[in-house]
Amino acid sequence: MKKRIGVLLSGRGSNFEALAESVEAGRIPDAEIALVVSNREGAEGIEKARRQGIDARVIPSKGLEREAYDKLVVAALQEKKVDLVCLAGYMRLLSPHFVAAFPQRILNIHPSLLPAFPGLESQRQALEHGAKFSGCTVHFVDENLDAGPIVLQACVAIEDADTPETLAERILREEHRIYSEAVRIVLEGRYRIEGRRVLLHAPKGSERK
Ligand code: GRF
């Protein structure tokens, strides 16, 4: 049976597109994107998903308490029998109810080398801090902002001429690459968690003889 991925987003959806392409190309094997949800009307990612024939729903969060809203989203994900939830530019903190519904089954992508520069505008934060390197992080999600055990990271050098936009563009390329890789690792169960550390197992067939 194919593993079923649910993607939550609030905007452009380029990480969703990268995941969808990886599923299509077999870089994330035996998987399908079963549902895309946006909390915002007009999120480009929803249109992109619909054009690919993927069930994509807007569930507006405006005016709802965090937990009441999360219950709606969790119900939709459960109805679609989602195995793994991928946050991809989803601009909301998850409630304990949401996290408990998918234990160690929620991933997020963040455009910095966590724990540096959590929150909004991470690329600007990195530049203003004078960091020489930044990058991106795929991590398991808990109730805290940009916390949770780290699955993969990629490093990007910061150049003197960088603006938040040019840096974001180079980081985004790495995001698209490592998010798919991390989803594959998690769906294949090729890891174990010890404390905060996610220890990766070698892919099948690659062990030394
Ligand atoms: C990405 O930079 C991601 O790391 C952050 O939000 C942005 C979403 O971009 N969490 P997109 O919607 O996937 O294009």
Residues whose N, C-alpha, C, O or C-beta is under 5 A from the ligand:
A	BS01	GRF	G11 R12 G13 S14 N15 F16 A88 G89 I109 H110 P111
